[in-house]
Amino acid sequence: MRPFLKWAGGKRQLLPQLRRFYPSRFATYHEPFLGSGAVFFDLAGRGLLASGAAVLTDENPDLIAAYLRVRDSVDAVIRALERLERGHMADGAAHYRHVRDQRFNPRRRTWRAAGAGLDDYGPDLAAMFIYLNRTGYNGLYRVNQSGGFNVPPGRYLKPRITDADYLRAVSATLASSGVQIALRSFEGVLDHAAAGDFVYFDPPYAPLSPTANFRSYTARGFSDADQARVQQVAVALAARGVTVLLSNSTAPVVLELFEANGPARAAGLTAVRVSARRAINTRADRRGLVEELLVTNVTHS
């Protein structure tokens, strides 16, 4: 299994490191920063969701609605994606901009004005979300202060937009009886995770420099204070016997929260620096291996 979405900071490249910290057994799996769901799909594909129970949440309503439409209306999503793919093959970046500016953002404004109900996010809108994700710059999801999606087109010669068989396989996995998908702040995991569960946190990474700030996944963004809230939730879960795994950058705010912080250590959380390959930089010569931080209460191999 692999993610059906691209996502800035997606964890497919980091999976070999993350797998070292998967617990050997656990009850329910929780992923409160869902994004592309790389760890969920890895666990599912490797047969490690023994109980079949997983709680997948995010506070991005477009993202959660797209997951729900793939789960519940996959054939309609596929048909809409095929139409978008034909348009993209004919007109590339111009088609992308037309869909983004003349169709997706206006439809989203109408949807939001009507209350942004997840059930009202139709297959056509979900297909546009997936199309823009697959063909936009570096898999970014970025919105401006008014909530408008503003990612520029990517530079892909032959992007894979529609993979019908795989989307149907994803739909079947998401429709499994033990899988829950919900729109929820990451702090909601405190109300649902119990001792013996496994929680993976993948928050928007704290930027290493002022020019490396890709935190606008919502119009509100993700601040240093939010990073501190993540730490507090991770500490509380570890203290109640939940297996915790978290990934982030090695920005000073993160190192202060997890490498130098007494409460994190007291809860049994250990910070481990690992190497990962990252491609989010406007300059190709600045892409490549970077140091990232994994935080866990699992004894690593």
C-alpha positions in Angstrom: 0.0 0.0 0.0 1.1 3.5 -0.7 -0.5 6.9 -0.2 -2.9 8.1 -3.0 -2.0 11.7 -2.2 1.3 13.5 -2.4 2.0 15.6 0.6 4.7 18.1 1.6 6.8 16.4 4.1 5.3 13.0 3.3 7.0 10.1 5.1 7.6 7.5 2.3 11.3 8.4 2.3 11.5 8.2 6.1 9.6 4.9 6.4 12.8 2.7 6.8 13.7 4.8 9.9 10.2 4.9 11.2 9.8 1.1 11.0 12.5 0.7 13.6 10.1 2.2 16.1 6.9 0.4 15.2 5.7 -1.5 18.4 5.6 -5.2 18.0 1.9 -5.2 19.0 -0.7 -2.6 19.7 -4.4 -2.2 19.9 -5.7 0.8 17.9 -3.5 2.9 15.7 -4.0 6.7 15.7 -2.7 9.2 13.1 -3.8 12.7 14.2 -1.9 14.6 11.4 -3.1 12.4 8.6 -1.7 14.1 5.5 -0.9 11.4 2.9 -1.2 8.7 5.6 2.1 7.1 4.7 2.5 5.3 8.0 -1.1 4.1 8.1 -0.8 2.7 4.5 2.6 1.1 5.4 1.1 -0.6 8.5 -1.9 -1.8 6.5 0.2 -3.0 3.6 2.5 -4.9 5.9 -0.3 -6.6 7.8 0.6 -4.8 11.1 -2.9 -3.5 11.9 -3.6 -6.7 13.7 -6.8 -5.5 15.4 -7.9 -3.7 12.2 -8.6 -0.6 14.3 -7.3 2.8 13.2 -8.4 6.4 13.8 -7.3 8.8 11.1 -7.9 12.5 11.8 -6.8 15.9 10.6 -8.1 19.4 10.9 -7.9 20.0 7.1 -11.6 19.6 6.0 -10.6 19.2 2.3 -8.3 16.4 3.1 -10.7 14.5 5.3 -13.6 15.0 2.8 -11.4 13.7 0.0 -10.6 10.6 2.1 -14.3 10.1 2.8 -15.2 10.4 -0.9 -12.5 7.9 -1.9 -13.9 5.6 0.7 -17.6 6.0 -0.1 -17.8 7.1 -3.8 -14.6 5.9 -5.4 -16.1 5.2 -8.8 -17.5 8.7 -9.1 -14.2 10.1 -8.0 -12.4 8.0 -10.6 -14.7 9.2 -13.4 -14.1 12.9 -12.5 -10.4 12.3 -12.2 -10.3 10.8 -15.7 -11.9 13.9 -17.1 -9.4 16.1 -15.3 -6.6 13.9 -16.6 -7.7 14.3 -20.2 -7.8 18.1 -19.7 -4.3 18.1 -18.2 -2.8 16.0 -20.9 -4.2 18.5 -23.5 -3.3 21.8 -21.8 -1.0 21.1 -18.8 -0.3 24.1 -16.6 -3.1 26.2 -18.2 -5.6 23.5 -17.3 -4.3 23.3 -13.8 -4.7 27.1 -13.3 -8.2 27.0 -14.8 -9.3 24.2 -12.4 -7.7 25.9 -9.4 -9.0 29.4 -10.0 -12.2 28.9 -12.0 -13.6 25.7 -10.5 -12.0 24.5 -7.3 -11.7 27.7 -5.3 -15.1 29.0 -6.3 -16.7 25.7 -5.4 -14.9 25.6 -2.1 -16.1 29.1 -1.3 -19.6 28.1 -1.9 -19.1 24.9 0.1 -17.6 26.8 3.0 -20.3 29.5 3.0 -22.9 26.7 3.3 -21.2 25.4 6.4 -18.4 23.1 5.0 -20.3 19.9 5.8 -18.1 16.9 4.9 -21.1 15.1 3.3 -21.5 18.1 1.0 -18.0 17.8 -0.5 -18.9 15.9 -3.6 -16.9 13.5 -5.7 -16.2 16.2 -8.3 -14.7 18.5 -5.7 -12.7 15.6 -4.2 -11.4 14.7 -7.6 -10.2 18.3 -8.2 -8.5 18.2 -4.8 -6.7 15.0 -5.8 -5.9 16.4 -9.3 -4.4 19.6 -7.9 -2.5 17.6 -5.3 -1.0 15.3 -8.0 0.0 18.0 -10.4 0.8 21.0 -8.1 4.2 22.1 -6.9 5.8 19.4 -4.6 2.5 18.1 -3.3 2.0 21.3 -1.2 -1.3 22.1 0.3 -1.2 25.8 1.0 -3.9 28.4 1.5 -3.9 32.1 1.8 -5.4 34.1 4.6 -8.8 34.1 3.0 -8.6 30.3 2.7 -8.0 30.1 -1.1 -5.8 27.3 -2.4 -2.8 29.0 -4.1 -0.2 26.4 -4.9 1.4 26.9 -8.4 1.5 24.1 -11.0 4.3 21.6 -10.8 6.8 20.8 -13.5 5.8 17.2 -14.2 6.1 15.9 -17.7 3.8 12.9 -17.3 2.1 13.0 -13.9 0.2 9.9 -12.8 -3.3 11.4 -12.1 -5.7 8.5 -12.2 -4.9 5.0 -11.0 -8.3 3.4 -10.9 -7.4 0.0 -9.6 -5.2 1.4 -6.8 -7.9 3.9 -5.7 -10.3 1.1 -5.5 -7.9 -0.8 -3.3 -7.4 2.3 -1.1 -11.2 2.6 -0.9 -11.5 -1.0 0.3 -8.8 -0.4 3.0 -10.5 2.8 4.2 -13.9 1.1 4.3 -12.6 -1.7 6.7 -14.9 -1.9 9.7 -12.2 -0.8 12.2 -11.1 2.3 10.3 -12.5 5.7 11.4 -11.9 9.0 9.6 -12.8 12.2 11.3 -12.2 16.0 11.1 -10.5 16.8 14.4 -7.7 18.7 16.0 -4.7 16.6 16.9 -5.5 17.3 20.6 -8.6 15.1 20.1 -6.4 12.0 20.3 -6.3 12.6 24.1 -10.0 11.6 24.2 -9.6 8.5 22.2 -6.2 6.9 22.7 -5.8 4.4 25.6 -3.0 2.4 27.1 -1.7 -0.2 24.5 -2.6 2.0 21.5 0.0 3.4 19.0 0.0 7.1 18.0 2.1 8.6 15.3 2.5 12.4 15.2 3.6 14.1 12.0 2.9 17.8 12.6 3.9 20.5 10.1 7.7 20.6 10.6 9.1 23.6 12.4 11.1 25.6 9.8 14.9 25.5 10.0 15.1 29.0 8.6 12.8 31.9 7.9 12.8 31.1 4.2 11.9 27.4 4.8 8.4 28.0 6.1 5.9 25.7 4.6 3.4 25.8 7.5 0.3 27.3 5.8 -1.7 24.1 5.6 -4.5 26.1 7.0 -5.1 29.8 6.9 -4.1 29.9 10.6 -0.7 28.2 10.0 1.2 26.2 12.6 3.1 28.2 15.2 5.8 27.4 17.8 3.0 27.5 20.4 1.3 24.7 18.4 4.6 22.7 18.5 4.5 23.1 22.3 0.9 21.8 22.3 2.0 18.7 20.3 4.7 18.0 22.9 2.2 18.3 25.8 -0.1 15.8 24.1 2.7 13.4 23.4 3.9 13.6 27.0 0.4 13.0 28.3 -0.2 10.0 26.1 3.2 8.4 26.9 2.4 8.9 30.6 -0.8 6.8 30.3 0.9 3.9 28.5 0.3 4.8 24.9 3.1 4.0 22.4 4.2 7.3 20.9 6.2 8.0 17.7 6.7 11.6 16.5 8.7 13.1 13.6 9.8 16.7 13.2 12.7 18.9 12.1 15.7 19.7 14.2 14.7 23.3 14.5 15.7 24.9 17.8 12.1 25.0 19.1 11.7 21.2 18.6 15.1 20.4 20.1 14.2 22.4 23.2 10.8 20.6 23.5 12.2 17.1 23.1 15.9 16.9 23.6 16.3 19.4 26.4 12.9 19.1 28.1 12.5 17.4 31.5 8.8 16.5 31.1 9.4 14.7 27.8 12.3 12.6 29.3 10.3 12.0 32.5 7.5 10.5 30.3 10.0 8.1 28.8 10.3 9.9 25.4 13.7 9.7 23.7 14.8 11.9 20.8 16.8 10.2 18.0 18.4 12.1 15.1 18.1 10.4 11.7 18.9 11.2 8.1 16.1 11.7 5.5 15.9 12.8 1.9 13.8 16.0 1.4 12.9 17.8 -1.9 11.1 20.9 -0.7 13.3 23.7 -1.7 13.1 26.1 -4.5 16.8 25.5 -5.3 17.6 22.0 -6.4 21.2 22.2 -5.1 19.7 22.6 -1.6 17.7 19.4 -1.7 19.0 16.0 -0.4 19.8 14.4 2.9 18.7 16.4 6.0 18.8 15.6 9.7 15.4 15.0 11.3 14.2 14.1 14.8 12.2 11.1 15.8 10.8 11.0 19.3 9.5 7.8 20.8 9.0 5.7 23.9 9.8 2.5 21.9 13.2 0.9 22.4 14.8 1.1 18.9 16.8 -1.5 17.0 
